[in-house]
Amino acid sequence: MVDHFEALRYFIHLAYNGQNFHGWQRQDNVPSIQGRLEDALALLLRKKVPIVGCGRTDKGVHASHYVAHFDCDDLPQIDVCRKLNGIIKKDIICYSLTKVEGKMHAQRSALSRTYDYLVHWNKSPFLNGFSSMYHGPPLDLSMMLAFAKYISMQNDFKHLCKQPEIYENTGCRIDAINLWVNEEEGRMRLQVQANRFLRSMMRILMNQLIQVGNGQRTLDQLIESFETGKREHPLQAFYPDGLYLSHVEYPQVNFEKRPLQHPFLNMDSEDGWDLMR
C-alpha cells in the first residue's frame, strides 16, 4: 500500500520591475515574470512546478507587491527565497514564502487589489521606465478628480475594459480612489483599490482621466458613454511604465507592506504629495 501525501501549498511574496518583461503570464519566446520564476524554481527543486499568480500584468507594468502560489510535497529545508533570488539575480525579488491551506488561491482568494499609477510632466531622465511621461497642455486636476469620483460610484466597467467579451460579467466593486499631486516636481499619483480589475482597466482609466484633464473630452461626454453604453472604439490605454500593482489583500494571510524603493519616486511617502479631495 502506497501512502498518499497531499502536496503543500505555498504563497510567495515578491516584487518586480516589469520593463524587460512581456507581463506576468508565460509566453513562447518572450521573457515573462511567471516564466522566469518557474524556470528558477525548476532549477532549485529539479522538477517543473507550475506557479499561479494573483493576476496578469501587461508588458512593462511593475509590481511593488505581488503574490503567487505553488504546490510542492517535498520542499527542501533551505531558504527558498534566498536561493531563488540568487538564481534570478535582478528585476525580481522574492520577499517571503508562507505555507497556507490547500484551498487558498493566489488569484481567487484575494479580497482586493490596489494599483498605483505614477505620471509626470516635468522631464526627468531618472523616471524613465518607472513613471509615465505626459506630453500636453496643463491638466485640470479638478476635472480629473470629478471623473474619478464618478468612477468610484460605478459597478459595471465594460467601458474601461479592452476585451469585455472574455468575462462572464464586467462588474467590479471600487473600494477607494485617491488622487495625489506633487506640483513642485510635476508629478501625479492615482491609486485605486477594488475587488477585481478587468483587462487594461487601469491604463484605460488613466487615459480617460488625462483626456478630461487636458480638455480633449469633457466630463459630460465621459459620463454619457457610461450612461448610454456607447463605447469608444478602440479604447485607448495610457503608457504601462507608470503602473504598479501595489497591494493584494487576503483573508488570514498578511504580508509585510514594503514601500517602493526608488529614490526619485517615493510612492509610499507623503512628502511633497497633496491629496486631492
Secondary structure, 3 states (H helix, E strand, C coil): CCCCCCCEEEEEEEEECHHHCCCCCCECCECCHHHHHHHHHHHHHCCCCCCEECCCCCCCCEEEEEEEEEEECCCCCCCHHHHHHHHHCCCEEEEEEEEECCCCCCCCCCCEEEEEEEEECCCCCCCCCCCEECCCCCCCHHHHHHHHHHHHCCCECHHHCCCHHHCCCCECCEEEEEEEEECCCCEEEEEEEECCCCCCHHHHHHHHHHHHHCCCCCHHHHHHHHHHCCCCCCCCCCCCCCEEEEEEECCCCCCCCCCCCCCCCCCCCCCCCEEEC
